[in-house]
Amino acid sequence: MLLGFLTACSGDEPPSRDVIIAKIKSDPQTQGTSDRTAGCLAEWYLKYATAEQVSAFVAGKAGDRPLDQVAADPQAKAAMLDCLKAAADDR
């Protein structure tokens, strides 16, 4: 897994979906997130965030940014709300 993480963080390519999911599930604030919700969030990052933003998130350097700073697009906000609704349904 570490090799995949290092490979994913090099170059201009964002980390893979699996690496993003692993980060979501390992973070103390989001531990216990269902596979469905973690997958939704990973897809969101891959679609709406830049490669640099995704890499910063996976590296733990993203901090707590408002959604507007990651993706100000109304479609991105709606997609994130869908992920959060799924998370609420999973509990």
mmCIF file of the C-alpha atoms, coordinates in Angstrom:
data_MODEL
# 
_entry.id   MODEL 
# 
loop_
_atom_site.group_PDB 
_atom_site.id 
_atom_site.type_symbol 
_atom_site.label_atom_id 
_atom_site.label_alt_id 
_atom_site.label_comp_id 
_atom_site.label_asym_id 
_atom_site.label_entity_id 
_atom_site.label_seq_id 
_atom_site.pdbx_PDB_ins_code 
_atom_site.Cartn_x 
_atom_site.Cartn_y 
_atom_site.Cartn_z 
_atom_site.occupancy 
_atom_site.B_iso_or_equiv 
_atom_site.pdbx_formal_charge 
_atom_site.auth_seq_id 
_atom_site.auth_comp_id 
_atom_site.auth_asym_id 
_atom_site.auth_atom_id 
_atom_site.pdbx_PDB_model_num 
ATOM 1  C CA . MET A 1 1  ? 0.000   0.000  0.000   1.00 0.00 ? 1  MET A CA 1 
ATOM 2  C CA . LEU A 1 2  ? 2.810   2.434  0.821   1.00 0.00 ? 2  LEU A CA 1 
ATOM 3  C CA . LEU A 1 3  ? 4.394   1.886  -2.582  1.00 0.00 ? 3  LEU A CA 1 
ATOM 4  C CA . GLY A 1 4  ? 1.036   2.642  -4.228  1.00 0.00 ? 4  GLY A CA 1 
ATOM 5  C CA . PHE A 1 5  ? 0.742   5.805  -2.157  1.00 0.00 ? 5  PHE A CA 1 
ATOM 6  C CA . LEU A 1 6  ? 4.223   6.985  -3.105  1.00 0.00 ? 6  LEU A CA 1 
ATOM 7  C CA . THR A 1 7  ? 3.655   6.195  -6.749  1.00 0.00 ? 7  THR A CA 1 
ATOM 8  C CA . ALA A 1 8  ? 0.317   7.958  -6.718  1.00 0.00 ? 8  ALA A CA 1 
ATOM 9  C CA . CYS A 1 9  ? 1.816   11.103 -5.202  1.00 0.00 ? 9  CYS A CA 1 
ATOM 10 C CA . SER A 1 10 ? 4.569   11.462 -7.763  1.00 0.00 ? 10 SER A CA 1 
ATOM 11 C CA . GLY A 1 11 ? 4.032   13.320 -11.005 1.00 0.00 ? 11 GLY A CA 1 
ATOM 12 C CA . ASP A 1 12 ? 0.894   15.120 -12.096 1.00 0.00 ? 12 ASP A CA 1 
ATOM 13 C CA . GLU A 1 13 ? -1.526  12.258 -11.569 1.00 0.00 ? 13 GLU A CA 1 
ATOM 14 C CA . PRO A 1 14 ? -3.779  12.403 -8.526  1.00 0.00 ? 14 PRO A CA 1 
ATOM 15 C CA . PRO A 1 15 ? -3.693  9.510  -6.068  1.00 0.00 ? 15 PRO A CA 1 
ATOM 16 C CA . SER A 1 16 ? -5.913  6.586  -7.012  1.00 0.00 ? 16 SER A CA 1 
ATOM 17 C CA . ARG A 1 17 ? -9.450  6.057  -5.779  1.00 0.00 ? 17 ARG A CA 1 
ATOM 18 C CA . ASP A 1 18 ? -8.234  3.262  -3.492  1.00 0.00 ? 18 ASP A CA 1 
ATOM 19 C CA . VAL A 1 19 ? -5.574  5.501  -1.929  1.00 0.00 ? 19 VAL A CA 1 
ATOM 20 C CA . ILE A 1 20 ? -8.166  8.219  -1.294  1.00 0.00 ? 20 ILE A CA 1 
ATOM 21 C CA . ILE A 1 21 ? -10.538 5.685  0.281   1.00 0.00 ? 21 ILE A CA 1 
ATOM 22 C CA . ALA A 1 22 ? -7.731  4.371  2.500   1.00 0.00 ? 22 ALA A CA 1 
ATOM 23 C CA . LYS A 1 23 ? -7.010  7.924  3.669   1.00 0.00 ? 23 LYS A CA 1 
ATOM 24 C CA . ILE A 1 24 ? -10.695 8.569  4.423   1.00 0.00 ? 24 ILE A CA 1 
ATOM 25 C CA . LYS A 1 25 ? -10.986 5.341  6.399   1.00 0.00 ? 25 LYS A CA 1 
ATOM 26 C CA . SER A 1 26 ? -7.733  5.909  8.333   1.00 0.00 ? 26 SER A CA 1 
ATOM 27 C CA . ASP A 1 27 ? -8.453  9.494  9.380   1.00 0.00 ? 27 ASP A CA 1 
ATOM 28 C CA . PRO A 1 28 ? -9.692  9.691  12.993  1.00 0.00 ? 28 PRO A CA 1 
ATOM 29 C CA . GLN A 1 29 ? -12.464 12.100 11.968  1.00 0.00 ? 29 GLN A CA 1 
ATOM 30 C CA . THR A 1 30 ? -13.832 9.799  9.277   1.00 0.00 ? 30 THR A CA 1 
ATOM 31 C CA . GLN A 1 31 ? -12.969 6.339  10.620  1.00 0.00 ? 31 GLN A CA 1 
ATOM 32 C CA . GLY A 1 32 ? -15.918 4.018  10.315  1.00 0.00 ? 32 GLY A CA 1 
ATOM 33 C CA . THR A 1 33 ? -17.099 5.590  7.075   1.00 0.00 ? 33 THR A CA 1 
ATOM 34 C CA . SER A 1 34 ? -18.955 3.007  5.003   1.00 0.00 ? 34 SER A CA 1 
ATOM 35 C CA . ASP A 1 35 ? -17.443 1.711  1.776   1.00 0.00 ? 35 ASP A CA 1 
ATOM 36 C CA . ARG A 1 36 ? -20.272 3.364  -0.158  1.00 0.00 ? 36 ARG A CA 1 
ATOM 37 C CA . THR A 1 37 ? -19.690 6.784  1.388   1.00 0.00 ? 37 THR A CA 1 
ATOM 38 C CA . ALA A 1 38 ? -15.888 6.562  1.177   1.00 0.00 ? 38 ALA A CA 1 
ATOM 39 C CA . GLY A 1 39 ? -16.211 5.619  -2.493  1.00 0.00 ? 39 GLY A CA 1 
ATOM 40 C CA . CYS A 1 40 ? -18.554 8.538  -3.094  1.00 0.00 ? 40 CYS A CA 1 
ATOM 41 C CA . LEU A 1 41 ? -16.122 10.951 -1.447  1.00 0.00 ? 41 LEU A CA 1 
ATOM 42 C CA . ALA A 1 42 ? -13.183 9.524  -3.400  1.00 0.00 ? 42 ALA A CA 1 
ATOM 43 C CA . GLU A 1 43 ? -15.072 9.915  -6.669  1.00 0.00 ? 43 GLU A CA 1 
ATOM 44 C CA . TRP A 1 44 ? -15.924 13.476 -5.670  1.00 0.00 ? 44 TRP A CA 1 
ATOM 45 C CA . TYR A 1 45 ? -12.264 14.325 -5.092  1.00 0.00 ? 45 TYR A CA 1 
ATOM 46 C CA . LEU A 1 46 ? -11.237 12.769 -8.402  1.00 0.00 ? 46 LEU A CA 1 
ATOM 47 C CA . LYS A 1 47 ? -13.902 14.660 -10.309 1.00 0.00 ? 47 LYS A CA 1 
ATOM 48 C CA . TYR A 1 48 ? -13.892 18.089 -8.665  1.00 0.00 ? 48 TYR A CA 1 
ATOM 49 C CA . ALA A 1 49 ? -10.533 18.643 -6.953  1.00 0.00 ? 49 ALA A CA 1 
ATOM 50 C CA . THR A 1 50 ? -7.222  19.318 -8.662  1.00 0.00 ? 50 THR A CA 1 
ATOM 51 C CA . ALA A 1 51 ? -4.468  16.716 -8.574  1.00 0.00 ? 51 ALA A CA 1 
ATOM 52 C CA . GLU A 1 52 ? -2.612  18.957 -6.112  1.00 0.00 ? 52 GLU A CA 1 
ATOM 53 C CA . GLN A 1 53 ? -5.655  19.193 -3.815  1.00 0.00 ? 53 GLN A CA 1 
ATOM 54 C CA . VAL A 1 54 ? -6.137  15.427 -3.869  1.00 0.00 ? 54 VAL A CA 1 
ATOM 55 C CA . SER A 1 55 ? -2.457  14.818 -3.132  1.00 0.00 ? 55 SER A CA 1 
ATOM 56 C CA . ALA A 1 56 ? -2.562  17.332 -0.255  1.00 0.00 ? 56 ALA A CA 1 
ATOM 57 C CA . PHE A 1 57 ? -5.651  15.607 1.162   1.00 0.00 ? 57 PHE A CA 1 
ATOM 58 C CA . VAL A 1 58 ? -4.029  12.168 1.013   1.00 0.00 ? 58 VAL A CA 1 
ATOM 59 C CA . ALA A 1 59 ? -0.815  13.529 2.550   1.00 0.00 ? 59 ALA A CA 1 
ATOM 60 C CA . GLY A 1 60 ? -2.792  15.053 5.413   1.00 0.00 ? 60 GLY A CA 1 
ATOM 61 C CA . LYS A 1 61 ? -1.838  18.582 4.419   1.00 0.00 ? 61 LYS A CA 1 
ATOM 62 C CA . ALA A 1 62 ? -5.239  19.780 3.225   1.00 0.00 ? 62 ALA A CA 1 
ATOM 63 C CA . GLY A 1 63 ? -6.475  21.021 6.579   1.00 0.00 ? 63 GLY A CA 1 
ATOM 64 C CA . ASP A 1 64 ? -10.117 21.824 7.158   1.00 0.00 ? 64 ASP A CA 1 
ATOM 65 C CA . ARG A 1 65 ? -10.960 23.840 4.079   1.00 0.00 ? 65 ARG A CA 1 
ATOM 66 C CA . PRO A 1 66 ? -14.452 25.032 3.313   1.00 0.00 ? 66 PRO A CA 1 
ATOM 67 C CA . LEU A 1 67 ? -15.961 23.233 0.355   1.00 0.00 ? 67 LEU A CA 1 
ATOM 68 C CA . ASP A 1 68 ? -15.841 26.484 -1.649  1.00 0.00 ? 68 ASP A CA 1 
ATOM 69 C CA . GLN A 1 69 ? -12.050 26.387 -1.528  1.00 0.00 ? 69 GLN A CA 1 
ATOM 70 C CA . VAL A 1 70 ? -11.895 22.918 -3.028  1.00 0.00 ? 70 VAL A CA 1 
ATOM 71 C CA . ALA A 1 71 ? -14.632 23.249 -5.627  1.00 0.00 ? 71 ALA A CA 1 
ATOM 72 C CA . ALA A 1 72 ? -16.835 26.317 -5.873  1.00 0.00 ? 72 ALA A CA 1 
ATOM 73 C CA . ASP A 1 73 ? -18.945 24.855 -8.679  1.00 0.00 ? 73 ASP A CA 1 
ATOM 74 C CA . PRO A 1 74 ? -22.615 24.414 -7.635  1.00 0.00 ? 74 PRO A CA 1 
ATOM 75 C CA . GLN A 1 75 ? -22.586 20.945 -9.202  1.00 0.00 ? 75 GLN A CA 1 
ATOM 76 C CA . ALA A 1 76 ? -19.628 19.995 -6.970  1.00 0.00 ? 76 ALA A CA 1 
ATOM 77 C CA . LYS A 1 77 ? -21.488 21.225 -3.904  1.00 0.00 ? 77 LYS A CA 1 
ATOM 78 C CA . ALA A 1 78 ? -24.579 19.224 -4.854  1.00 0.00 ? 78 ALA A CA 1 
ATOM 79 C CA . ALA A 1 79 ? -22.477 16.100 -5.416  1.00 0.00 ? 79 ALA A CA 1 
ATOM 80 C CA . MET A 1 80 ? -20.838 16.500 -1.996  1.00 0.00 ? 80 MET A CA 1 
ATOM 81 C CA . LEU A 1 81 ? -24.252 16.876 -0.367  1.00 0.00 ? 81 LEU A CA 1 
ATOM 82 C CA . ASP A 1 82 ? -25.302 13.620 -2.040  1.00 0.00 ? 82 ASP A CA 1 
ATOM 83 C CA . CYS A 1 83 ? -22.255 11.907 -0.497  1.00 0.00 ? 83 CYS A CA 1 
ATOM 84 C CA . LEU A 1 84 ? -23.092 13.324 2.913   1.00 0.00 ? 84 LEU A CA 1 
ATOM 85 C CA . LYS A 1 85 ? -26.725 12.211 2.605   1.00 0.00 ? 85 LYS A CA 1 
ATOM 86 C CA . ALA A 1 86 ? -25.494 8.710  1.794   1.00 0.00 ? 86 ALA A CA 1 
ATOM 87 C CA . ALA A 1 87 ? -23.320 8.829  4.907   1.00 0.00 ? 87 ALA A CA 1 
ATOM 88 C CA . ALA A 1 88 ? -26.336 9.752  7.015   1.00 0.00 ? 88 ALA A CA 1 
ATOM 89 C CA . ASP A 1 89 ? -28.344 6.896  5.493   1.00 0.00 ? 89 ASP A CA 1 
ATOM 90 C CA . ASP A 1 90 ? -25.527 4.448  6.333   1.00 0.00 ? 90 ASP A CA 1 
ATOM 91 C CA . ARG A 1 91 ? -25.659 5.219  10.056  1.00 0.00 ? 91 ARG A CA 1 
# 
